[in-house]
């Protein structure tokens, strides 16, 4: 019997960005279908445009209108309405924003309906998708709404480096007030749980960064470390291996992250700048803390190079691989948890 391959749904992203290009470049590898059943949700017209532009006439997409075939060896495209749409690489158009939203919402619905095992989302342009019909800053905020959960963004790469973010898409002048001890405790707990259940790390070791320069210098450069961050760290027992707060600049300069399984950064650029310097072309964004598996590349729509055959597919390919691995890790953990081996205490011999 053929080993079950995870069915991975792929949202198209903004059709005028590099999403369709990196999807096609990543999926043209014939080994992809040995690892997964890839199902793209998007426009037949858009992908025909990019196939022609990239010279991929021999690369075939199998068009389906509704439920994908979970045993297929073909690259499937669940076609969405695209009548009258004109692909204009590098352009910000309302029609492209609406198509990106429809692709994303459709793939999420398919995942919730158990037609998929995980999803990989190509990049959208937040300005182009935000509307009265879709009042969310991005993918993560929508997933938080539909799952009624509190997502935690984890950036992962093979460097190895994993960075989670305590705050994500908020202005710098709002970060300090957004940090609260109970919320940090919940995020650290979620990060530990994700490393155990989704990454197969039995006893994860975590580093927590400070907010201020020099991690506050014992209160001389800010009180957040003393009043908010340290109390959250001290909530965990010593054997739970939660350490910090660390000064971010020295932490990354000395590559201390290599001694930890994951790092919790306090805000977006504190974590993303060192991460992208280490793994710009191979980094993956993983949404933890929700009852779904979702990954994405760690880059945006890149309108400046869209349609020029310059986009690297590496990050998107790694996002596909990560989705497959997360499905397998989670399944293995659930299997082990349901049938644990009995634990017997050893008696000390005199």
Secondary structure, 3 states (H helix, E strand, C coil): CCCCCEEEEEECCCCCCCHHHHHHHHHCCCCHHHHEEEEEEECHHHHHHHHHHHCCCCCCCEEECCCCCCCCCCCEEEECCCCCCCCCCCCCCHHHHHHHHHHHHHHHHHHHCCCCCEEEECCCCHHHHCCCCCCCCCHHHHHHHHHCCCCEEEEEECCCEEEEECCCCCCHHHHHHHCCHHHHHHHHHHHHHHHHHCCCCCCCCEEEECCCHHHHCCCCCCCHHHHHHHHHHHCCCHHHCEEEEECHHHHHHCCHHHHCCEEEECCHHHHHHHHHHHHCCCCEEEEECCCCCEEEECCCCCCCCCCCCCCCCHHHHHHHHHHHHHHHHHHHHHHHHHCCCCCCCCCCCC
